[in-house]
Structure formats: structure tokens, C-alpha cells
Amino acid sequence: MTDSVKNKSTTADYSVKPPSQVCNEPAQTDIDLTVPSDYAGLRLDQALAKLLPHWSRSRLQSWIAENRVTVDSRIATVKQKVWGNEHVRIFPQDTVAESVYTAENIHLNIIHEDESLIVVNKPAGLVTHPGNGNWQGTLLNALLHHAPQLENVPRAGIVHRLDKDTSGLLVVAKTIEAQTNLVRQLQQHTVKRDYLALVLGEVEQSGSVDAPIGRHPIHRTKMAVTTNGKSARTHYRVIEILEGCTLLQCSLETGRTHQIRVHMSAIGHPLAGDPVYSGKPRNTRQVIGELLINFPRQALHAQRLALTHPHTEQIQTWETSVPDDMENLLQKLRYHSKEEP
């Protein structure tokens, strides 16, 4: 049976009272879902972690322990198992940490918006989600100002991220139902994400990188190709070969942290301007080398996004042009590549 998630009214007949009534807390948006039959044998917290991956398992476990989860109208326990087709209802409660995010009037370049989702063209330099010293001035803060109802959706509807200095398209869910649907599409690798990447070195032919990515064993702020990492696949296609560099289209099959940056570096073609995984231009004239070294961010742009719309179930595709800084760099590289040595 296909699982479903939808908002319900609080007038349904329950054998237990919603925790918001018991604890005298403000009512939150309740979540109804049906456990898929192929989840049979999983513990409840494991099944919920798969169904609602935008919440951490520890959060889900705490809600179960706080009697915020019912299975077939009975209070649930963390270790109970599910066998498929059970009706699960969750009464979420935000943590204090989540409630401190503030709405900020930050300009957003919105490519598309409807009742289910928003597609944003994120500029380089904008952090996607608060954290690590960036608690304000993020995309999340901007989204809360643009669409205040997003305060009722985990992470303000953000289902995937772009690095601070990566530009391009990013989809945001406006409802919990849409968020769950989009996260599941990402898990099933049916969301198509194509990036333009300017890499060092002349790549002669298109190809793929299939190498697991995990935390760097020594430099814990970096990611690396590692045997105990999570599976990761990147497909790349040569768009244009210039002196000392190549413009690629990179398509993600998975979505690991820094995936394109790590994979391209691993095959000897790091991104131009990448402050973490970069290398030095080789066999190029000084003018070309300086252009590549001095580009102030990783030359990576999320150009194309395609997914199945959570409501209409129609495939939709969005595309955006190369940002000015990358376009200016490419024009200069093309000009100097034509010059006689």
C-alpha cells in the first residue's frame, strides 16, 4: 500500500487525547500517515525515520516517548514493531532551538511558486540554513518572511541544500505533505539536478564517478572519498574545453555533502575557485592561471531542476542562466584561450 501523509482536523474519534490537550500546549499541525507494507518488521522509530526524514530519529523518538505518536489510535512505544498498513498519527512539537529562527526581509529570486512549493534561484554567498555561526541572514530566514506559514513546516520547507558559495536552483516545500513527497523523491533519486561546473584541467571525455563519500578521517570539516562513506554517483558531460580548464555539466544521482566538489577533486579535476578542495592550474599561461586561482568561490551553479510536482503529479522542469560572475570568467577564459601563446 502506498503511504500517505495529510493534515487532519482534531475532531476525529480517538481513544487517547492529543498531547496538546493533555499538556495544555499550543496545537501543532498533526500528521497522519499509513505504514507501507514493505516496512513490515521495522521498529516504529525506524519506520518513521524513513517516512519523515526531514526530522531526525532522535526527534521522532522523543515524540514517541512524550506520547505524541499513536498507532491505530493507541499510544505508541519506541521499540514496538510495525507490520504494514497501520495508521500512525503524530502530534509534533517544535523545540526551542527551532522556534528562535526569525523572519528577515531578504530579497529572494523566486523562479516559481504555487500552493505546494517554491523554486528559488539562490545567489552565491547566501547560506541555506542557520547554523555554525550563521544564525541570521540565511535563506531560511528569508523564506519565513516571504511565506510566514512556513514556520509550521520543518526547516521552513527546505528539503535539500546548496553550499553557501554555490549558486542556483533550490526547491522548498510549503506544506508538510509536499515536503514528505519531495524528500521521498530525493531518496529515490528521481529528482534531476544538473550543475554547471568549471573544473581545472582539460577533460577529454564525459564519464561518471561512483565513489562513496564520508567525513574526512583527519580534517573533520571536509568530506572525502572513503571506503566507509555513503554511496555517491555523479555523471559529468563535457560542454566546453578551454585552456587549462573545462566546463562540465554534472548531474547528481545522489546528493551527498560537497558531492560534485569531492568527486571532481578525486579524479584530478577540482573546481576552479574551490577554497577547500582546489588544486593549482597546470600547464597554463600565467593569465589563465590567475583567472582560475582568483575566482572568489567554487565555480559551481545549479542550473537545472526537474521533479514530479507533489500535487499535480506532473513532471516540472526549471532552468536558470549562468550567473554574472561565472559568465564573466568564462568570457575572459575564452578570449585568452584564443590568443597565441
C-alpha positions as a Markdown table, in Angstrom:
| # | Residue | x | y | z |
|---|---|---|---|---|
| 1 | Met | 0.0 | 0.0 | 0.0 |
| 2 | Thr | 1.3 | 3.4 | -0.8 |
| 3 | Asp | 1.8 | 5.5 | 2.3 |
| 4 | Ser | 0.0 | 8.8 | 2.5 |
| 5 | Val | 0.6 | 11.9 | 4.6 |
| 6 | Lys | -2.1 | 14.6 | 5.2 |
| 7 | Asn | -3.3 | 17.1 | 7.7 |
| 8 | Lys | -6.4 | 16.2 | 9.7 |
| 9 | Ser | -8.8 | 18.1 | 11.9 |
| 10 | Thr | -8.8 | 17.4 | 15.6 |
| 11 | Thr | -12.5 | 16.3 | 15.6 |
| 12 | Ala | -11.8 | 12.7 | 14.8 |
| 13 | Asp | -12.6 | 10.0 | 17.4 |
| 14 | Tyr | -9.5 | 9.0 | 19.4 |
| 15 | Ser | -9.1 | 6.6 | 22.3 |
| 16 | Val | -6.4 | 9.0 | 23.6 |
| 17 | Lys | -6.3 | 12.7 | 23.7 |
| 18 | Pro | -3.8 | 14.6 | 21.6 |
| 19 | Pro | -0.8 | 15.6 | 23.8 |
| 20 | Ser | -1.5 | 19.3 | 23.0 |
| 21 | Gln | -4.7 | 18.9 | 25.0 |
| 22 | Val | -3.1 | 16.9 | 27.8 |
| 23 | Cys | -0.1 | 19.3 | 28.2 |
| 24 | Asn | -2.0 | 22.5 | 27.6 |
| 25 | Glu | 0.4 | 23.4 | 24.8 |
| 26 | Pro | -0.4 | 25.3 | 21.6 |
| 27 | Ala | -1.8 | 23.0 | 18.9 |
| 28 | Gln | 0.7 | 22.0 | 16.2 |
| 29 | Thr | -0.1 | 20.7 | 12.7 |
| 30 | Asp | -0.8 | 17.0 | 13.1 |
| 31 | Ile | 0.5 | 14.4 | 10.7 |
| 32 | Asp | -1.4 | 11.3 | 9.5 |
| 33 | Leu | 0.3 | 8.5 | 7.6 |
| 34 | Thr | -0.1 | 4.9 | 6.8 |
| 35 | Val | 2.9 | 2.5 | 7.2 |
| 36 | Pro | 3.8 | 0.9 | 3.8 |
| 37 | Ser | 3.5 | -2.9 | 3.7 |
| 38 | Asp | 7.2 | -3.3 | 2.7 |
| 39 | Tyr | 8.2 | -1.7 | 6.1 |
| 40 | Ala | 7.0 | -4.9 | 7.9 |
| 41 | Gly | 9.3 | -5.9 | 10.8 |
| 42 | Leu | 10.8 | -2.4 | 11.3 |
| 43 | Arg | 10.7 | -0.7 | 14.7 |
| 44 | Leu | 8.3 | 2.2 | 14.8 |
| 45 | Asp | 11.1 | 4.8 | 15.1 |
| 46 | Gln | 12.9 | 3.3 | 12.1 |
| 47 | Ala | 9.8 | 3.3 | 10.0 |
| 48 | Leu | 9.1 | 6.9 | 10.9 |
| 49 | Ala | 12.7 | 7.9 | 10.2 |
| 50 | Lys | 12.2 | 6.6 | 6.7 |
| 51 | Leu | 8.8 | 8.2 | 6.2 |
| 52 | Leu | 9.7 | 11.6 | 7.7 |
| 53 | Pro | 13.5 | 12.0 | 7.0 |
| 54 | His | 13.3 | 15.8 | 7.4 |
| 55 | Trp | 13.1 | 15.1 | 11.2 |
| 56 | Ser | 16.0 | 13.4 | 13.0 |
| 57 | Arg | 15.4 | 10.0 | 14.5 |
| 58 | Ser | 16.2 | 11.3 | 18.0 |
| 59 | Arg | 13.4 | 13.9 | 17.5 |
| 60 | Leu | 10.9 | 11.2 | 16.4 |
| 61 | Gln | 12.0 | 9.0 | 19.4 |
| 62 | Ser | 11.4 | 11.9 | 21.8 |
| 63 | Trp | 7.9 | 12.5 | 20.4 |
| 64 | Ile | 7.1 | 8.8 | 20.9 |
| 65 | Ala | 8.5 | 8.9 | 24.5 |
| 66 | Glu | 6.3 | 12.1 | 25.1 |
| 67 | Asn | 3.2 | 10.2 | 23.9 |
| 68 | Arg | 3.0 | 12.3 | 20.8 |
| 69 | Val | 2.6 | 9.3 | 18.5 |
| 70 | Thr | -0.3 | 6.9 | 18.2 |
| 71 | Val | -0.5 | 3.7 | 16.2 |
| 72 | Asp | -4.1 | 2.6 | 15.3 |
| 73 | Ser | -5.3 | 5.1 | 18.0 |
| 74 | Arg | -3.1 | 3.7 | 20.7 |
| 75 | Ile | -0.2 | 5.4 | 22.4 |
| 76 | Ala | 3.0 | 4.1 | 20.7 |
| 77 | Thr | 6.3 | 2.9 | 22.1 |
| 78 | Val | 9.7 | 3.4 | 20.6 |
| 79 | Lys | 10.6 | -0.3 | 20.3 |
| 80 | Gln | 7.2 | -1.6 | 19.0 |
| 81 | Lys | 7.3 | -3.1 | 15.5 |
| 82 | Val | 5.1 | -2.3 | 12.6 |
| 83 | Trp | 3.8 | -4.8 | 10.1 |
| 84 | Gly | 2.3 | -2.6 | 7.4 |
| 85 | Asn | -0.9 | -0.7 | 6.9 |
| 86 | Glu | -1.0 | 0.7 | 10.5 |
| 87 | His | -2.5 | 4.2 | 10.8 |
| 88 | Val | 0.0 | 6.5 | 12.6 |
| 89 | Arg | -0.7 | 9.9 | 13.9 |
| 90 | Ile | 1.9 | 12.3 | 15.1 |
| 91 | Phe | 1.4 | 15.5 | 17.2 |
| 92 | Pro | 4.7 | 17.4 | 16.5 |
| 93 | Gln | 6.2 | 19.9 | 18.9 |
| 94 | Asp | 8.9 | 22.3 | 17.9 |
| 95 | Thr | 12.0 | 22.6 | 20.0 |
| 96 | Val | 13.1 | 25.9 | 21.5 |
| 97 | Ala | 16.1 | 25.9 | 19.1 |
| 98 | Glu | 13.7 | 25.7 | 16.1 |
| 99 | Ser | 11.4 | 28.4 | 17.4 |
| 100 | Val | 14.1 | 31.1 | 17.6 |
| 101 | Tyr | 14.5 | 31.4 | 13.8 |
| 102 | Thr | 13.3 | 34.8 | 12.8 |
| 103 | Ala | 11.8 | 36.1 | 9.6 |
| 104 | Glu | 14.1 | 38.6 | 7.8 |
| 105 | Asn | 13.3 | 40.8 | 4.8 |
| 106 | Ile | 15.9 | 39.4 | 2.4 |
| 107 | His | 15.4 | 39.5 | -1.3 |
| 108 | Leu | 14.6 | 36.2 | -3.0 |
| 109 | Asn | 14.8 | 35.5 | -6.7 |
| 110 | Ile | 11.8 | 33.2 | -7.0 |
| 111 | Ile | 11.5 | 31.3 | -10.2 |
| 112 | His | 8.2 | 29.6 | -9.5 |
| 113 | Glu | 5.7 | 29.5 | -6.6 |
| 114 | Asp | 2.4 | 27.7 | -6.1 |
| 115 | Glu | 0.4 | 26.3 | -3.2 |
| 116 | Ser | 2.8 | 23.4 | -2.8 |
| 117 | Leu | 6.3 | 24.6 | -3.4 |
| 118 | Ile | 8.7 | 27.5 | -4.1 |
| 119 | Val | 11.7 | 27.3 | -6.5 |
| 120 | Val | 14.4 | 29.8 | -5.6 |
| 121 | Asn | 17.5 | 30.9 | -7.6 |
| 122 | Lys | 19.9 | 31.2 | -4.7 |
| 123 | Pro | 22.8 | 33.6 | -5.2 |
| 124 | Ala | 26.3 | 32.7 | -4.2 |
| 125 | Gly | 27.1 | 33.9 | -0.7 |
| 126 | Leu | 23.7 | 33.1 | 0.8 |
| 127 | Val | 23.7 | 30.4 | 3.5 |
| 128 | Thr | 20.8 | 28.0 | 3.1 |
| 129 | His | 20.1 | 27.1 | 6.7 |
| 130 | Pro | 21.1 | 28.7 | 10.0 |
| 131 | Gly | 24.0 | 27.0 | 11.9 |
| 132 | Asn | 27.7 | 27.1 | 12.6 |
| 133 | Gly | 27.8 | 30.8 | 13.4 |
| 134 | Asn | 25.3 | 31.8 | 10.6 |
| 135 | Trp | 22.1 | 32.1 | 12.6 |
| 136 | Gln | 20.8 | 35.1 | 10.7 |
| 137 | Gly | 20.8 | 36.3 | 7.1 |
| 138 | Thr | 20.1 | 32.9 | 5.6 |
| 139 | Leu | 17.7 | 31.5 | 3.0 |
| 140 | Leu | 15.6 | 30.1 | 5.8 |
| 141 | Asn | 15.2 | 33.5 | 7.4 |
| 142 | Ala | 14.2 | 35.0 | 4.1 |
| 143 | Leu | 11.6 | 32.2 | 3.4 |
| 144 | Leu | 9.9 | 32.8 | 6.8 |
| 145 | His | 9.5 | 36.5 | 5.8 |
| 146 | His | 8.2 | 35.7 | 2.3 |
| 147 | Ala | 5.8 | 32.9 | 3.4 |
| 148 | Pro | 5.1 | 33.1 | 7.2 |
| 149 | Gln | 3.2 | 29.8 | 7.0 |
| 150 | Leu | 6.5 | 28.0 | 6.6 |
| 151 | Glu | 7.0 | 28.3 | 10.4 |
| 152 | Asn | 4.7 | 25.3 | 10.6 |
| 153 | Val | 6.9 | 23.2 | 8.3 |
| 154 | Pro | 10.2 | 21.6 | 9.5 |
| 155 | Arg | 13.2 | 23.6 | 8.4 |
| 156 | Ala | 10.9 | 26.1 | 6.7 |
| 157 | Gly | 10.3 | 23.6 | 3.9 |
| 158 | Ile | 13.9 | 23.2 | 2.9 |
| 159 | Val | 14.5 | 19.7 | 1.6 |
| 160 | His | 18.0 | 20.0 | 0.1 |
| 161 | Arg | 20.8 | 22.5 | 0.3 |
| 162 | Leu | 23.3 | 24.3 | -1.8 |
| 163 | Asp | 26.7 | 25.3 | -0.3 |
| 164 | Lys | 27.0 | 28.9 | 0.7 |
| 165 | Asp | 29.1 | 29.8 | -2.4 |
| 166 | Thr | 27.2 | 27.6 | -4.9 |
| 167 | Ser | 24.5 | 29.4 | -6.8 |
| 168 | Gly | 21.4 | 28.1 | -8.5 |
| 169 | Leu | 18.1 | 26.4 | -8.2 |
| 170 | Leu | 16.7 | 25.0 | -4.9 |
| 171 | Val | 13.2 | 23.7 | -4.2 |
| 172 | Val | 11.3 | 24.5 | -1.0 |
| 173 | Ala | 8.1 | 22.7 | 0.2 |
| 174 | Lys | 5.2 | 24.9 | 1.5 |
| 175 | Thr | 3.4 | 22.1 | 3.3 |
| 176 | Ile | 4.4 | 19.0 | 5.3 |
| 177 | Glu | 2.7 | 16.8 | 2.7 |
| 178 | Ala | 4.7 | 18.4 | -0.1 |
| 179 | Gln | 7.9 | 18.2 | 2.0 |
| 180 | Thr | 7.5 | 14.5 | 2.7 |
| 181 | Asn | 6.8 | 13.9 | -1.0 |
| 182 | Leu | 9.9 | 15.8 | -2.2 |
| 183 | Val | 12.2 | 14.1 | 0.4 |
| 184 | Arg | 11.0 | 10.7 | -0.8 |
| 185 | Gln | 11.7 | 11.7 | -4.4 |
| 186 | Leu | 15.2 | 12.7 | -3.4 |
| 187 | Gln | 15.7 | 9.4 | -1.6 |
| 188 | Gln | 14.5 | 7.5 | -4.7 |
| 189 | His | 16.9 | 9.6 | -6.9 |
| 190 | Thr | 14.0 | 10.8 | -9.2 |
| 191 | Val | 14.8 | 14.5 | -8.7 |
| 192 | Lys | 17.0 | 15.6 | -11.5 |
| 193 | Arg | 19.7 | 18.2 | -10.7 |
| 194 | Asp | 22.1 | 19.4 | -13.3 |
| 195 | Tyr | 25.0 | 21.7 | -12.4 |
| 196 | Leu | 27.5 | 23.7 | -14.5 |
| 197 | Ala | 31.0 | 23.2 | -13.1 |
| 198 | Leu | 34.2 | 24.8 | -14.3 |
| 199 | Val | 37.0 | 22.4 | -13.4 |
| 200 | Leu | 40.8 | 22.6 | -13.6 |
| 201 | Gly | 42.4 | 20.6 | -16.4 |
| 202 | Glu | 41.2 | 19.6 | -19.8 |
| 203 | Val | 38.7 | 16.8 | -19.5 |
| 204 | Glu | 38.7 | 14.9 | -22.8 |
| 205 | Gln | 35.6 | 12.9 | -22.5 |
| 206 | Ser | 32.4 | 12.6 | -20.5 |
| 207 | Gly | 32.1 | 10.0 | -17.7 |
| 208 | Ser | 30.8 | 9.1 | -14.2 |
| 209 | Val | 32.2 | 9.0 | -10.7 |
| 210 | Asp | 30.9 | 6.2 | -8.5 |
| 211 | Ala | 32.7 | 6.6 | -5.2 |
| 212 | Pro | 31.4 | 6.7 | -1.6 |
| 213 | Ile | 31.7 | 10.0 | 0.3 |
| 214 | Gly | 32.1 | 10.4 | 4.0 |
| 215 | Arg | 33.7 | 12.7 | 6.6 |
| 216 | His | 37.4 | 13.2 | 6.0 |
| 217 | Pro | 39.3 | 11.0 | 8.5 |
| 218 | Ile | 41.6 | 13.8 | 9.6 |
| 219 | His | 40.1 | 17.1 | 8.6 |
| 220 | Arg | 36.6 | 16.8 | 10.0 |
| 221 | Thr | 35.2 | 19.9 | 8.3 |
| 222 | Lys | 35.9 | 18.3 | 4.9 |
| 223 | Met | 34.4 | 15.4 | 3.0 |
| 224 | Ala | 36.3 | 12.8 | 1.1 |
| 225 | Val | 36.0 | 9.7 | -0.9 |
| 226 | Thr | 36.3 | 7.0 | 1.7 |
| 227 | Thr | 35.5 | 3.3 | 1.9 |
| 228 | Asn | 33.1 | 3.6 | 4.7 |
| 229 | Gly | 31.2 | 6.6 | 3.3 |
| 230 | Lys | 27.7 | 6.7 | 1.7 |
| 231 | Ser | 27.3 | 5.7 | -1.9 |
| 232 | Ala | 27.6 | 8.7 | -4.3 |
| 233 | Arg | 27.3 | 8.9 | -8.0 |
| 234 | Thr | 28.0 | 11.9 | -10.2 |
| 235 | His | 27.7 | 11.9 | -14.0 |
| 236 | Tyr | 29.5 | 14.6 | -16.0 |
| 237 | Arg | 29.4 | 15.7 | -19.6 |
| 238 | Val | 31.9 | 17.9 | -21.4 |
| 239 | Ile | 30.4 | 21.2 | -22.5 |
| 240 | Glu | 33.4 | 23.2 | -23.5 |
| 241 | Ile | 37.2 | 22.7 | -23.3 |
| 242 | Leu | 39.3 | 25.8 | -22.7 |
| 243 | Glu | 42.9 | 26.3 | -22.0 |
| 244 | Gly | 43.7 | 24.7 | -18.6 |
| 245 | Cys | 40.1 | 24.1 | -17.7 |
| 246 | Thr | 36.8 | 22.5 | -18.8 |
| 247 | Leu | 33.2 | 23.5 | -18.4 |
| 248 | Leu | 31.2 | 20.4 | -17.4 |
| 249 | Gln | 27.5 | 19.6 | -16.8 |
| 250 | Cys | 27.4 | 17.5 | -13.7 |
| 251 | Ser | 24.3 | 15.5 | -12.9 |
| 252 | Leu | 23.6 | 14.2 | -9.4 |
| 253 | Glu | 22.2 | 10.7 | -8.9 |
| 254 | Thr | 22.7 | 11.0 | -5.1 |
| 255 | Gly | 23.0 | 14.2 | -3.0 |
| 256 | Arg | 25.9 | 13.9 | -0.6 |
| 257 | Thr | 27.5 | 16.9 | 1.1 |
| 258 | His | 30.0 | 18.6 | -1.3 |
| 259 | Gln | 29.5 | 15.7 | -3.7 |
| 260 | Ile | 30.5 | 17.4 | -7.0 |
| 261 | Arg | 33.4 | 19.2 | -5.4 |
| 262 | Val | 34.7 | 16.0 | -3.8 |
| 263 | His | 34.2 | 13.8 | -6.8 |
| 264 | Met | 35.8 | 16.2 | -9.3 |
| 265 | Ser | 38.8 | 16.7 | -7.0 |
| 266 | Ala | 39.1 | 12.9 | -6.6 |
| 267 | Ile | 39.6 | 12.4 | -10.4 |
| 268 | Gly | 42.1 | 15.2 | -10.6 |
| 269 | His | 39.8 | 18.0 | -11.8 |
| 270 | Pro | 38.9 | 20.2 | -8.8 |
| 271 | Leu | 36.6 | 23.1 | -9.3 |
| 272 | Ala | 38.1 | 26.5 | -10.1 |
| 273 | Gly | 38.0 | 28.8 | -7.1 |
| 274 | Asp | 37.2 | 26.0 | -4.6 |
| 275 | Pro | 38.7 | 27.1 | -1.3 |
| 276 | Val | 38.6 | 23.6 | 0.2 |
| 277 | Tyr | 39.2 | 21.0 | -2.5 |
| 278 | Ser | 41.0 | 23.1 | -5.1 |
| 279 | Gly | 44.3 | 22.4 | -6.8 |
| 280 | Lys | 46.7 | 24.6 | -8.8 |
| 281 | Pro | 46.2 | 25.1 | -12.6 |
| 282 | Arg | 48.8 | 23.1 | -14.6 |
| 283 | Asn | 50.3 | 23.8 | -18.0 |
| 284 | Thr | 48.6 | 27.1 | -18.5 |
| 285 | Arg | 49.8 | 30.6 | -19.2 |
| 286 | Gln | 50.0 | 32.9 | -16.2 |
| 287 | Val | 47.0 | 35.0 | -17.3 |
| 288 | Ile | 44.8 | 31.9 | -17.4 |
| 289 | Gly | 46.2 | 30.5 | -14.1 |
| 290 | Glu | 45.5 | 33.8 | -12.4 |
| 291 | Leu | 41.9 | 33.9 | -13.6 |
| 292 | Leu | 41.3 | 30.4 | -12.3 |
| 293 | Ile | 43.0 | 30.9 | -9.0 |
| 294 | Asn | 41.5 | 34.3 | -8.2 |
| 295 | Phe | 37.8 | 33.4 | -8.8 |
| 296 | Pro | 36.4 | 34.1 | -5.4 |
| 297 | Arg | 34.2 | 31.0 | -5.0 |
| 298 | Gln | 33.8 | 27.4 | -6.3 |
| 299 | Ala | 32.7 | 27.8 | -9.9 |
| 300 | Leu | 29.5 | 25.7 | -9.5 |
| 301 | His | 25.9 | 26.6 | -10.4 |
| 302 | Ala | 22.8 | 24.5 | -10.0 |
| 303 | Gln | 21.4 | 25.3 | -13.5 |
| 304 | Arg | 18.5 | 22.8 | -14.0 |
| 305 | Leu | 16.0 | 21.1 | -11.6 |
| 306 | Ala | 13.3 | 18.6 | -12.6 |
| 307 | Leu | 10.9 | 16.8 | -10.3 |
| 308 | Thr | 7.3 | 15.4 | -10.0 |
| 309 | His | 5.0 | 18.1 | -8.6 |
| 310 | Pro | 3.7 | 16.8 | -5.2 |
| 311 | His | 0.1 | 17.9 | -6.0 |
| 312 | Thr | -0.4 | 17.7 | -9.8 |
| 313 | Glu | 2.0 | 14.6 | -10.1 |
| 314 | Gln | 3.3 | 16.2 | -13.4 |
| 315 | Ile | 7.0 | 16.4 | -14.1 |
| 316 | Gln | 8.1 | 20.0 | -14.0 |
| 317 | Thr | 11.5 | 21.4 | -15.0 |
| 318 | Trp | 13.1 | 24.8 | -14.3 |
| 319 | Glu | 16.3 | 26.2 | -15.7 |
| 320 | Thr | 18.3 | 29.3 | -15.0 |
| 321 | Ser | 21.1 | 31.1 | -16.8 |
| 322 | Val | 24.7 | 31.2 | -15.7 |
| 323 | Pro | 25.3 | 33.9 | -13.0 |
| 324 | Asp | 27.2 | 37.0 | -14.0 |
| 325 | Asp | 30.4 | 36.2 | -12.1 |
| 326 | Met | 30.8 | 32.8 | -13.8 |
| 327 | Glu | 29.8 | 34.1 | -17.2 |
| 328 | Asn | 32.4 | 36.9 | -16.9 |
| 329 | Leu | 35.0 | 34.4 | -16.0 |
| 330 | Leu | 34.1 | 32.2 | -19.0 |
| 331 | Gln | 34.2 | 35.1 | -21.4 |
| 332 | Lys | 37.7 | 36.1 | -20.2 |
| 333 | Leu | 38.9 | 32.5 | -20.4 |
| 334 | Arg | 37.5 | 32.2 | -24.0 |
| 335 | Tyr | 39.2 | 35.4 | -25.0 |
| 336 | His | 42.6 | 34.5 | -23.7 |
| 337 | Ser | 42.3 | 30.8 | -24.9 |
| 338 | Lys | 42.2 | 32.2 | -28.4 |
| 339 | Glu | 45.3 | 34.3 | -28.0 |
| 340 | Glu | 48.5 | 33.0 | -29.5 |
| 341 | Pro | 51.0 | 31.7 | -26.8 |
